[in-house]
Amino acid sequence: MPVAPHITEAMASSSFIRRMFEEGILLKSRFGADQVYDFSIGNPDLEPPEKVALMLKEMGASPQKGCHGYMPNAGYPETRSAMAAKVSAEQGVALDHSRIVMGVGAAGAMNAVLKAVLSPGDEVLVSAPFFPEYAHYARNHGGNLRTVPSKDDFSLDVGAIEAAISSRTAALIINSPNNPTGKIYTRTDIEGLAAALKRSKERTGRSVILIADEPYREVVYDGREVAPVFPSWPDSVIVSSFAKNLSLPGERIGYAAVNPASPDAQGLTDAIIFCTRVLGFVNAPATFQRIVAQCWNEKVDYSSYLKRRNLLTGILDEAGIEYSLPEGAFYLFCRVPERQATSGDSGNDGAFCEHLKGKRILAVPGKGFGKPGWFRLAYCVSEKSITLSREAFKSARMEW
Ligand SMILES: Cc1ncc(COP(=O)(O)O)c(C=O)c1O
């Protein structure tokens, strides 16, 4: 068998979101797309801003030569400068293009950062529930993901994180707004976390790199602020992309930004550039580097996500299913209801998602996010589909 056993094992335990997505395609071909309520995957359904299509047209028609060639591994200088302006505004800390490395989506950028900082056996901490791919990303580079439960309201449990830090801890990943909970961490949370990282550094002699994974930064409700991390902790890196805010997930365009206050900011940036190259990415896609250099601050109306959040929470309220109200992103994290029938699998998120599937509702069990007893609904789907799911949720709840 040519496949390495650890890959076979990882594949078996990790493909649950994709499996749901693929089962959805089958169900839709059997019952019709309208009759399947597919909340399985976070594929934004807003179209990218018009300027993206206009630029593509212009670029296609342009006689300019050499625009498909190799470039510096970190990306085009003008794109890096545009990202530096973006990150400076978001973080309230001035940085220039030299601290930016363009990446193949947030996922590619995260892998380059982890490869740059992990030694074999190192730990990467994350607050659970979390984006399940992080476990694979850490393992890709010889690290182990260690999870720390969040507080009941899904905010960071700073005390528990501090207690989990040891001399093996290389990095801590935070993700705000969070997938799967929609939680946004406040300035007080981040400042408290930075104080804990400072104490940990004194205790272990090692500085933990804080990686803020921010692809949902712009998708926030009720004017919420996504707190910056650069002013609070020097050893920090932002990882982000244009997958969710500009609806470009398939174009694989993102970046890593290194805090200029990091004691070895140049060394860390150079290492991320090198890792982008040797991971085989070489550089982020050229065409979309040009596009995001000009479109990164296009105005996008995210109010339809808020509308859909409210529509879906109304339906869940009616059905009697509890959830944590998202402050950003487009996921609803819901508690598996108490079972009325006495089948013994009360609170079992896998069984409940199977039960929902029987009603043609596709949801993802919480176990894979590190939170059994819960399930995730991605509501970046049509209003019509959400509205049509009402009776299915009600009967699923009643028959559980
Ligand atoms: C929390 C989180 N981080 C990273 C990613 C990957 O983003 P990208 O498609 O830009 O690689 C996702 C995608 O869903 C995500 O939810």
The ligand as an SDF file (V2000), in Angstrom:
LIG
                    3D

 16 16  0  0  0  0  0  0  0  0999 V2000
  -10.8290   29.6770   10.4270 C   0  0  0  0  0  0  0  0  0  0  0  0
  -10.3560   29.4520    9.0410 C   0  0  0  0  0  0  0  0  0  0  0  0
   -9.0620   29.6400    8.7690 N   0  0  0  0  0  0  0  0  0  0  0  0
   -8.5840   29.4410    7.5330 C   0  0  0  0  0  0  0  0  0  0  0  0
   -9.4040   29.0450    6.5020 C   0  0  0  0  0  0  0  0  0  0  0  0
   -8.8180   28.8280    5.1490 C   0  0  0  0  0  0  0  0  0  0  0  0
   -9.0080   29.9700    4.3740 O   0  0  0  0  0  0  0  0  0  0  0  0
   -8.4560   30.0460    2.8730 P   0  0  0  0  0  0  0  0  0  0  0  0
   -9.5200   29.4930    1.9900 O   0  0  0  0  0  0  0  0  0  0  0  0
   -8.1630   31.4710    2.6450 O   0  0  0  0  0  0  0  0  0  0  0  0
   -7.2250   29.2180    2.8270 O   0  0  0  0  0  0  0  0  0  0  0  0
  -10.7650   28.8350    6.7420 C   0  0  0  0  0  0  0  0  0  0  0  0
  -11.6590   28.3740    5.6720 C   0  0  0  0  0  0  0  0  0  0  0  0
  -12.8060   28.0650    5.8460 O   0  0  0  0  0  0  0  0  0  0  0  0
  -11.2630   29.0470    8.0570 C   0  0  0  0  0  0  0  0  0  0  0  0
  -12.5460   28.8650    8.3530 O   0  0  0  0  0  0  0  0  0  0  0  0
  1  2  1  0
  2  3  1  0
  2 15  2  0
  3  4  2  0
  4  5  1  0
  5  6  1  0
  5 12  2  0
  6  7  1  0
  7  8  1  0
  8  9  2  0
  8 10  1  0
  8 11  1  0
 12 13  1  0
 12 15  1  0
 13 14  2  0
 15 16  1  0
M  END
$$$$
